Structure formats: structure tokens, C-alpha cells
């Protein structure tokens, strides 16, 4: 069973590497020599990443090893790509991160609005508007360029404009309860830490 899984993992890694190399070859216009070297780099990256994950080292050591791996791969990629190709590679990575952040934001906003719908009995128009507001909020919070308090205050105004007065009051109550629960948990955690 273990040998079968190992063969399956190896095939899966090969498929992922081949897919990544094909994608980069197309987007960056790699020569056949560059594509072959990128393939070697990606296999090395996969093997080292797996070794880090399977190691029995503590989190900090694994984190440092992952950081070193990222630095090594970046240097190797930079050495085989032209300046223009390297700039394109960075743009491709940034676009992927942006897409990932947006996907994460949409998921979080859908979960949030689903909970609010249950509690506040939102109509379909409110659901649509709040989903857009929360998605924007989570995207802005992910960017880390803006102050969290400013983003939340701005969104609270928008949310208040969508909700009825009764719904807004109920939402504020829920927020207060959640804040009190967090405070109590934090206090309990400190107390336990102090006693141990």
C-alpha cells in the first residue's frame, strides 16, 4: 500500500511539475533549454519541500528551511531567465496571489453573509449588497496597505446603509457579544497561563 502511494505521489508530482513548466514556457516564452532547467528546478523544489514537510524538526526550523528554499529557487530562476522573463514571472506570481486573495475574500464574505442572513433575516437584495461589501472589505484587509480600523469603519457605514434600523441594532448587539466572548477567552487564557 505504501509503495503504491509513493508511486502515485511521484506521478502526481511529475504531473504538477510538467503542468507548471508548460504554463511558464507559454507565459514567459522559454527556450527548450530554459524549460528543461525550470523542470529540474521544480523537481528539486518539490523534493526539498516534501523533505521539509516530512522532517521532524520544529516549526521554526521548518519555516527557516522553507524560506531558504524559496530564496534558492528564486536565485536559480533568476539565473536562467532574461531580465524581461523574470519581470514577467513576478507579474504572473502576483496575479496568482491576487486571484487567490479574491477567492479567499469571496469565500469569507459568502460565509459571513450566510450567517447574517440566518440571524437578521436578510432579503435577496441585502444579501447581494452585503456580499459585495464584505468581499471588498476582505480584499482590502488582505492587501495590508490600509489601516484595519479605517477599512472596517468605512464598511460599517456601507453596511448600515443596507440594513434596516432593527437589523443594524441587532448586528451591533451581536458584535458586542462576540467582543465580550473574545475578551473573556483572552482573560481565561491569561489566567490559565499564570496558574501553570
N, C-alpha and C positions, 0 to 999 in steps of 0.2 A: 504493500500500500504506500509506504514512504517513498520507495523508488518510483512508483507511478506518479506520485505528487511532484517529485523532483523533476521528472521528465516534462510534466505538464507545466510547471513553473518556468522551466527553461524555454519551452516553446512559447509561452506567454511573454517572457522577457524578449525573446527574439522577435516576436510579432510587434511588440511595442517599440523596440529599437528600430526595426525596419520601417514602421509607420512614421516614427519621429524623423528618421533620416530622409524618407521620401518627402515629408512635409517641409523640412528645412531645405532640401535640394530644390524644391519647387519655389519656395518663398525667397530664398537667398541666391538662387542661380548657382548652385555649387557645381564645380567640375567633378569628374568621376574620382579624381584623386582626393579632393576635399571630402566628397561623400564617403569614401572608404575610411578616411581618417575620422570623420564625425562618427561613423559607425563604431570604430574602435573606442573612441572616447565614450560613447553612450553605453557600450557594453561594460567598459571599465567602471563607469558611473553606477550602473545597475548593480554590478558585483560588489562594489565598495559600499553602496547604500544598503544592500542586503546584509553585508557583514556587520555594519554599524547597528542595524536593527536587531540582528540576532545576537549581538555581543551582550555579555552580562555586566557591562560597565554601567555606572550610574548615569542619570540623566545629563548631568553637566558635561561629563566626558563625551557622551554621545552627541550632545549639542555642539561641542567644540570640534569633534570629528566631522560632523555634518557641515559645519562652517568651513573647515579646511577643505573638505571635498568640493564644496561649491566654489571656493577660491581656485582650487586646482583646475577644475573643469573650465571655469571662466578663462583662466590663463591659457589653457590648451586651445580652447576655441578661438581666442583672440589671436593666437599664433598662426592658425591655419586660414583664417578669414581675412579678406581685404578689409580696409577701413570702412568702406561702404556696406559690405556684407555684415560687419559687426554691428554697425548702427542699425541696420535692418533687423538683425537678431534681437537687439534690445527692444526695438519697437514691437516686434512680434510677441516677445515676452510680456511687455507692458499691456498690450492689447488683450492677451490671455488673462492677465491679472485683473484687468478692468472688467472683462466678461465674467470672471469668477466672482468678483466683488458684487456685480449687479445680480448675478444668480443667487448669491447668498442673501442680498438685500431683499430680493423679491420673495424668497422663501420665508425670511424672518417677518416681512410685512404681512404676508398671507397668514402666517400663524397668529400674529398679533391681532389682525382684523377678525380672524375666525373667533378668537377668544372674546373680543369686544362685541361681536355680533351676538354671541350667546348671552352675554351679560347685559348689553344695552339695547338689545332688540333693534339692530340697525336695519334700515331698508336698503334695497339694492343700490340706490344712488349713493347713499352714505358709504356703503361697502366699497364701491368703485373709487370714490373720492379719497377715503381714508387709506386704501391700498396704495394709491399714488403718493399720498403724503408720507406714509411710513416708508415706502420704497426710497423716496428722495432722502428722507431722514437717514436711513441706514447707509445709503451710498455716501452721503456727506460725512457721516460719522466714520466710515471706513477710510475715507481719504486722509483723515487725521490732520488736515490742513486747517480746519476750522475748530474753534472752541466748542466743546461739547455743550456747554450751557447756552451758548448763542443758538446753536442748531436746535436744541430742544425748545427753547423759548419761542423761536420762530415757528417751529412746527406746532407748538401748543396753540398759538394764535390761529393757525390754519385749521387745526382740529376743532377748536372751539367754534369756529365759523360753520363747520359742517354739522355739528351736533346740536340737538335741542338743548334748552337750558337744563332740563331734567337729566338728560343723558350726560351733559358736561358735569353737573354736580355729582352724579353717581361715579363718573370716571375719576373725579378728584378724590372722592371718598376711597375708591379702590387704590389709587396711588398712595394715599396717606396710610392705608392699612399695610400695603406692601412695604412702604418705607419703614413703618414701625416693626414689621416682622424681620426685615433685614437688620435693623438696629438691635433687636432682641437676640437674633442669631449671633451677631458680632459680639455682643456682650457676653453671651453664653460661651462662645469660643474663647474669649479672653479669660473668662473665669476658669474654664477647664485647663487652659494652658498654664494659668497661675497656680492652680492646685496640683498640677502634675510635676 
